[in-house]
Amino acid sequence: MSDTRRALLAALAEGPVSGPELADRLGVSRAAVWKHVESLRDEGFGVESDDEGYVVTDVPEYGGPAIEYGLEADYDVEFHDVLDSTNTRARELADEGASDVVVVAREQSASKGRKGRVWTSPDGGVWMSLLIRPEEPPAFAPLYTLAMAIAVCDAAREAGVDASIKWPNDVIVSEANNRSSGAPASDGVIVSEASDASSDSPKSELLGYKKLCGILTEMEGEADRVSWVVIGTGINVNIDPETLPEGATSVAAESGAVERRIFVQRVLERFDELRADLDGVLPAWRERADTLGRRVRVHTAGSIVEGTAVDVEHPGTLIVQTDEGDVRVHAGDCEHLRPVADEGH
């Protein structure tokens, strides 16, 4: 989106603004202001003119300008009606040198989750990938994935969903009450712990939760610096419960349909707050965690760790208390994490 369009949307979001004032703020002619306003009308905005100036009376339910209208975070929005994969497009933008761009698709045609799992992303969900260039070493990259999980969890709670987070970054709605009393990146492109917004397995209903959102994070960097991070986020928002895969849920299923543009804005704004305060990410994650205090079974490439999840430490490593002592599991090493019944431990 051009700087002029961004400034126009920002001015209109503040309230009635006259044509001359808009021309002055945008540095364009009155005729150019009129053309920009007409363009917004063509895109579905209701814009009226009265004695006080231009007033927005209606905003489209979804779309790039709709998301940017009133967005209190400095991100460009690239919107597509249909896209094969928002992560793929975000990586292309990264190669072009872009930053602070969120790619949003109304529908994805070839989306994939962790380990190449194919999953559906129809219209009604929120499918987006945020491209950022953090000034942090690669070891900090997992914090941005946790921050996105927190942001989605908070937006879902604002919408009335009793959401929580399953380590490290699945946003879920828990159905079980089986808590116990217990309270490095490499060079090149890497993929962190990630998943999609569909179910984990055909027997997800036995796991005590339903999945609302999955996150796939990719990064390119060197030993001492990050080049870029792409955080792909798939959220079941306004999706009919009857069309969801087994073990999944949606915002609509839990609390009713919401305005997706507002939902996306809340996610981006909350992520932006957390991005500016990385020290606050782990405490915020702990407060929303469903995993801590549960007995869990963690499958990694070479082992199975079973015990009580007791804490997370920088940059998101899970500490599991086992019979042999505490075991630390890094997000990138985790293939599956499942809650298990407490069998007398």
C-alpha positions as CSV (number, residue, x, y, z in Angstrom):
1,M,0.0,0.0,0.0
2,S,1.3,3.4,-0.9
3,D,2.2,6.0,1.8
4,T,-0.5,8.3,0.4
5,R,-3.2,5.6,0.9
6,R,-1.9,4.8,4.3
7,A,-2.0,8.5,5.3
8,L,-5.5,8.8,3.9
9,L,-6.8,5.8,5.9
10,A,-5.2,7.1,9.0
11,A,-6.8,10.5,8.6
12,L,-10.2,9.1,7.9
13,A,-10.0,6.8,10.9
14,E,-9.5,9.8,13.2
15,G,-12.9,11.2,12.2
16,P,-14.4,13.8,9.9
17,V,-11.7,15.5,7.8
18,S,-12.2,18.2,5.1
19,G,-10.9,17.9,1.6
20,P,-8.5,20.8,2.0
21,E,-7.1,19.3,5.2
22,L,-6.7,15.9,3.5
23,A,-4.9,17.5,0.5
24,D,-2.5,19.3,2.9
25,R,-1.8,16.2,5.0
26,L,-1.3,14.0,2.0
27,G,0.6,16.6,0.0
28,V,-1.6,16.1,-3.0
29,S,-4.2,18.2,-4.9
30,R,-7.9,18.3,-4.1
31,A,-8.6,16.3,-7.3
32,A,-6.2,13.6,-6.1
33,V,-8.0,13.4,-2.8
34,W,-11.2,12.9,-4.6
35,K,-9.7,10.1,-6.7
36,H,-8.4,8.4,-3.6
37,V,-11.7,8.6,-1.9
38,E,-13.5,7.2,-5.0
39,S,-11.0,4.3,-5.0
40,L,-11.9,3.5,-1.4
41,R,-15.6,3.5,-2.4
42,D,-14.8,1.1,-5.2
43,E,-13.2,-1.2,-2.7
44,G,-16.3,-1.3,-0.5
45,F,-15.8,1.6,1.9
46,G,-18.7,3.8,2.6
47,V,-17.4,7.4,2.5
48,E,-19.7,10.4,2.8
49,S,-19.1,14.1,2.7
50,D,-20.9,16.5,4.9
51,D,-20.3,20.0,6.3
52,E,-17.4,18.7,8.5
53,G,-15.7,16.8,5.7
54,Y,-15.3,13.2,4.7
55,V,-16.7,10.5,7.0
56,V,-16.3,6.8,6.8
57,T,-19.7,5.2,7.3
58,D,-18.9,1.6,6.4
59,V,-15.8,-0.6,6.2
60,P,-15.5,-3.9,4.2
61,E,-15.5,-7.0,6.3
62,Y,-12.1,-8.1,5.0
63,G,-9.4,-7.0,2.7
64,G,-6.1,-5.1,2.7
65,P,-7.4,-1.6,3.1
66,A,-10.0,-2.8,5.6
67,I,-7.3,-4.3,7.8
68,E,-5.1,-1.3,7.6
69,Y,-8.0,1.1,8.4
70,G,-7.5,1.9,12.1
71,L,-4.6,-0.6,12.5
72,E,-2.4,0.7,15.4
73,A,0.7,-1.2,14.3
74,D,3.1,-0.2,11.6
75,Y,2.7,-3.1,9.1
76,D,1.9,-3.1,5.4
77,V,-0.8,-5.5,4.4
78,E,-0.6,-7.4,1.1
79,F,-4.0,-9.1,0.6
80,H,-4.9,-11.8,-1.9
81,D,-8.2,-13.4,-2.5
82,V,-6.5,-16.8,-3.3
83,L,-2.9,-17.6,-2.7
84,D,-1.1,-20.9,-2.7
85,S,0.7,-20.2,0.6
86,T,1.2,-16.9,2.5
87,N,4.5,-18.2,3.9
88,T,5.8,-18.8,0.3
89,R,4.8,-15.2,-0.7
90,A,6.3,-13.8,2.5
91,R,9.6,-15.5,1.8
92,E,9.6,-14.0,-1.7
93,L,9.1,-10.6,-0.2
94,A,12.0,-11.3,2.2
95,D,14.2,-12.0,-0.8
96,E,13.2,-8.7,-2.2
97,G,14.3,-6.9,0.9
98,A,10.8,-6.1,2.4
99,S,10.1,-6.0,6.1
100,D,7.2,-5.5,8.4
101,V,4.7,-6.8,5.9
102,V,1.8,-9.2,6.6
103,V,0.6,-11.3,3.7
104,V,-3.1,-12.2,4.1
105,A,-5.1,-14.6,1.9
106,R,-8.8,-15.0,1.9
107,E,-8.1,-18.6,0.9
108,Q,-5.0,-20.7,0.4
109,S,-4.8,-23.4,-2.3
110,A,-1.6,-25.2,-1.3
111,S,-0.9,-24.5,2.4
112,K,1.2,-26.8,4.5
113,G,2.0,-27.2,8.1
114,R,4.9,-28.8,9.9
115,K,6.8,-31.6,8.1
116,G,4.9,-30.8,4.9
117,R,1.5,-31.8,6.2
118,V,-1.2,-30.5,3.8
119,W,-4.1,-28.8,5.4
120,T,-7.2,-26.9,4.3
121,S,-7.5,-23.1,4.6
122,P,-10.9,-22.1,3.2
123,D,-12.5,-18.7,3.2
124,G,-13.7,-17.8,6.7
125,G,-10.4,-18.4,8.4
126,V,-7.5,-16.1,8.9
127,W,-4.4,-17.2,6.9
128,M,-1.5,-14.8,7.2
129,S,2.3,-14.6,7.4
130,L,4.2,-11.8,9.0
131,L,7.6,-10.9,7.8
132,I,9.9,-9.1,10.2
133,R,13.6,-8.5,10.5
134,P,14.5,-8.6,14.3
135,E,17.7,-7.0,15.5
136,E,18.3,-10.1,17.7
137,P,20.6,-13.2,17.5
138,P,19.0,-16.3,16.1
139,A,18.6,-17.8,19.6
140,F,15.9,-15.3,20.2
141,A,13.8,-16.3,17.2
142,P,11.5,-18.8,19.1
143,L,10.3,-15.9,21.3
144,Y,8.6,-14.4,18.2
145,T,6.7,-17.6,17.7
146,L,5.5,-17.6,21.3
147,A,4.6,-14.0,21.0
148,M,2.3,-14.8,18.0
149,A,0.6,-17.6,20.0
150,I,0.0,-15.1,22.8
151,A,-1.4,-12.5,20.4
152,V,-3.8,-15.0,18.9
153,C,-4.8,-16.3,22.3
154,D,-5.6,-12.8,23.5
155,A,-7.6,-11.9,20.4
156,A,-9.6,-15.1,20.7
157,R,-10.3,-14.4,24.4
158,E,-11.4,-10.9,23.5
159,A,-13.8,-12.6,21.1
160,G,-15.2,-14.7,23.9
161,V,-13.2,-17.9,23.4
162,D,-11.7,-19.7,26.4
163,A,-8.4,-20.1,24.6
164,S,-5.1,-21.2,26.0
165,I,-1.7,-22.3,24.6
166,K,-0.3,-25.8,24.2
167,W,3.4,-25.8,24.1
168,P,4.9,-24.2,22.3
169,N,2.5,-22.4,20.0
170,D,-0.8,-24.2,19.4
171,V,-3.8,-22.1,20.5
172,I,-6.4,-24.5,21.8
173,V,-9.7,-24.7,23.6
174,S,-9.1,-27.2,26.4
175,E,-11.8,-29.8,27.3
176,A,-9.9,-31.8,29.9
177,N,-9.4,-31.3,33.6
178,N,-6.6,-33.7,34.1
179,R,-4.0,-31.3,35.5
180,S,-1.7,-32.5,38.2
181,S,-0.8,-30.3,41.2
182,G,2.4,-29.2,39.6
183,A,2.4,-25.9,38.5
184,P,19.9,-23.1,18.6
185,A,19.3,-21.9,15.2
186,S,21.6,-22.8,12.4
187,D,22.7,-21.1,9.2
188,G,20.2,-21.0,6.3
189,V,16.5,-21.5,6.4
190,I,15.1,-23.4,9.4
191,V,11.6,-24.3,10.5
192,S,10.6,-24.1,14.1
193,E,8.0,-26.1,15.9
194,A,4.9,-25.5,13.8
195,S,1.6,-26.8,12.9
196,D,-1.7,-26.0,11.2
197,A,-5.1,-25.1,12.5
198,S,-6.5,-28.6,11.8
199,S,-6.4,-31.4,14.3
200,D,-3.2,-33.2,15.4
201,S,-4.5,-36.6,14.6
202,P,-7.7,-38.6,13.9
203,K,-8.0,-39.1,17.7
204,S,-7.6,-35.5,18.8
205,E,-10.9,-35.7,20.6
206,L,-9.2,-38.0,23.1
207,L,-6.5,-35.5,23.9
208,G,-8.7,-33.2,25.9
209,Y,-8.5,-30.2,23.6
210,K,-9.5,-28.8,20.2
211,K,-7.1,-26.8,18.1
212,L,-8.0,-23.2,17.1
213,C,-4.7,-22.1,15.6
214,G,-1.3,-23.4,14.4
215,I,1.8,-21.5,13.6
216,L,4.7,-22.2,11.2
217,T,7.8,-20.1,11.7
218,E,10.6,-19.9,9.2
219,M,13.9,-18.0,9.5
220,E,17.0,-17.3,7.6
221,G,20.1,-16.2,9.4
222,E,23.7,-16.7,10.3
223,A,25.4,-17.6,13.5
224,D,25.2,-14.1,15.0
225,R,22.3,-12.4,13.3
226,V,18.8,-13.0,11.9
227,S,18.2,-12.0,8.3
228,W,14.4,-12.4,8.4
229,V,11.7,-14.3,10.2
230,V,8.3,-15.3,8.7
231,I,5.6,-16.2,11.1
232,G,2.8,-18.1,9.3
233,T,-0.4,-18.2,11.3
234,G,-3.6,-20.2,10.5
235,I,-6.6,-19.4,12.6
236,N,-10.0,-21.0,12.4
237,V,-12.2,-17.9,12.8
238,N,-15.5,-17.8,11.0
239,I,-15.5,-21.4,9.8
240,D,-18.7,-23.5,10.1
241,P,-18.2,-26.1,12.9
242,E,-19.6,-28.8,10.6
243,T,-16.9,-28.3,8.1
244,L,-14.0,-28.5,10.5
245,P,-11.8,-31.6,10.7
246,E,-12.0,-33.8,13.8
247,G,-10.2,-32.3,16.7
248,A,-10.4,-28.7,15.5
249,T,-12.6,-25.8,16.5
250,S,-13.2,-22.2,15.5
251,V,-14.0,-18.8,17.0
252,A,-17.5,-19.1,15.4
253,A,-18.0,-22.5,16.9
254,E,-17.0,-21.4,20.4
255,S,-18.5,-17.9,20.6
256,G,-20.0,-16.8,17.3
257,A,-18.7,-15.1,14.2
258,V,-16.5,-12.0,14.4
259,E,-15.3,-9.3,12.0
260,R,-12.1,-10.8,10.7
261,R,-10.5,-7.4,10.0
262,I,-10.9,-6.5,13.6
263,F,-9.6,-9.9,14.7
264,V,-6.5,-9.5,12.5
265,Q,-5.9,-6.0,13.8
266,R,-6.0,-7.2,17.4
267,V,-3.5,-10.0,16.7
268,L,-1.1,-7.7,14.9
269,E,-1.4,-5.0,17.6
270,R,-0.8,-7.4,20.4
271,F,2.1,-9.0,18.6
272,D,3.6,-5.6,18.1
273,E,3.5,-4.9,21.8
274,L,5.2,-8.2,22.6
275,R,7.8,-7.7,19.9
276,A,8.8,-4.4,21.6
277,D,9.1,-6.2,25.0
278,L,10.7,-9.6,24.5
279,D,11.4,-9.9,28.3
280,G,7.6,-10.0,28.8
281,V,7.0,-12.9,26.4
282,L,7.7,-15.8,28.6
283,P,5.7,-14.5,31.6
284,A,2.8,-13.8,29.3
285,W,3.1,-17.3,27.8
286,R,3.1,-18.9,31.2
287,E,-0.1,-17.1,32.2
288,R,-1.9,-18.5,29.1
289,A,-0.3,-22.0,29.1
290,D,-2.4,-25.1,29.1
291,T,0.6,-27.4,29.2
292,L,2.2,-26.4,32.5
293,G,1.2,-28.6,35.4
294,R,0.1,-31.4,33.1
295,R,1.7,-34.8,32.6
296,V,2.8,-34.9,29.0
297,R,4.5,-37.2,26.5
298,V,6.9,-35.4,24.2
299,H,8.1,-37.2,21.0
300,T,11.4,-36.0,19.6
301,A,13.3,-37.5,16.6
302,G,15.4,-39.7,18.9
303,S,13.5,-40.2,22.2
304,I,10.2,-39.9,24.1
305,V,10.2,-37.7,27.2
306,E,7.3,-38.3,29.7
307,G,6.7,-36.4,32.9
308,T,5.1,-33.2,34.3
309,A,5.6,-30.0,32.3
310,V,6.8,-27.6,35.0
311,D,8.1,-24.5,33.2
312,V,9.5,-22.8,30.1
313,E,12.8,-21.0,30.0
314,H,14.4,-18.8,27.4
315,P,13.8,-18.9,24.5
316,G,10.8,-21.2,25.0
317,T,12.4,-24.5,26.1
318,L,10.1,-26.8,27.9
319,I,11.2,-28.2,31.2
320,V,9.7,-31.7,31.9
321,Q,10.1,-33.2,35.4
322,T,10.7,-36.9,35.0
323,D,11.6,-39.8,37.3
324,E,15.2,-39.3,36.3
325,G,15.2,-35.6,36.8
326,D,14.4,-32.5,34.7
327,V,14.6,-32.8,31.0
328,R,14.7,-29.8,28.6
329,V,13.0,-30.0,25.2
330,H,13.6,-27.4,22.5
331,A,10.7,-26.5,20.4
332,G,12.5,-27.3,17.2
333,D,13.1,-30.9,18.4
334,C,9.5,-31.6,19.3
335,E,7.5,-33.8,16.9
336,H,4.5,-34.2,19.1
337,L,3.4,-33.3,22.6
338,R,0.4,-35.1,24.1
339,P,-1.2,-34.8,27.5
340,V,-1.3,-38.2,29.3
341,A,-3.3,-39.5,32.2
342,D,-1.7,-39.1,35.6
343,E,-1.0,-42.8,36.6
344,G,-0.2,-42.2,40.2
345,H,2.8,-40.0,39.7
